[in-house]
Amino acid sequence: MGHNILYIEDNPDNMMLVKRALESRGYTLTEAVNGLTGVATAESTDVDLILLDINLPDIDGYEVARRLRASEKSALAYTPIIAITANALKGDAEKALSAGCDVYMSKPINIRELWARVEAFVPAPETK
């Protein structure tokens, strides 16, 4: 298919916002509410893109990204990861990129920016 996105996010409001925004563009969104579930889901499901919150209740997003990049599922070494976080301090973007994320976005989520970032990696499906 080429339109499956995994969103690892513990905040239900952010999850709903992103789900509505991406499903309106024809994407399929798979949800994970913590880091360990996110890693397990990515390893057991075919995903084309991962949206990753950095502040998670179990392991942080940096550790999630490192585990995904080191996974035995070789496709995860190349699956694009977009970090979406409220962390906006100097050095946070660099920390996310060095952990294995491809792009860093800050919260609050700008829907137009989200669409543009996602579509740069995974073109929007034809909507009917």
Secondary structure, 3 states (H helix, E strand, C coil): CCCEEEEECCCHHHHHHHHHHHHCCCCEEEEECCHHHHHHHHHHCCCCEEEEECCCCCCCHHHHHHHHHCCCCHHHHCCCEEEEECCCCCCHHHHHHHHCCCEEEECCCCHHHHHHHHHHHCCCCCCC
